[in-house]
Amino acid sequence: MVERSEYKGKPVLIIKRSEDDKYPFSFGLSKARLILENIEEIKRFVEDNSKEEGT
């Protein structure tokens, strides 16, 4: 589940595992750009560590 909101007048994206997620992940435009610039490394990180977890 993804929501858009504002924090101190700036846009933020909030990502939740479920509607009642107590600890959502939120970030603004600067971090969103960093994520997009590094998406391939993030994908590799998930792949590498998912193998170790067995998921």
Secondary structure, DSSP 8 states (H G I E B T S, - for coil): -EEEEEETTEEEEEE-SSTT-SS-EEEEHHHHHHHHHTHHHHHHHHHHHHHHHT-
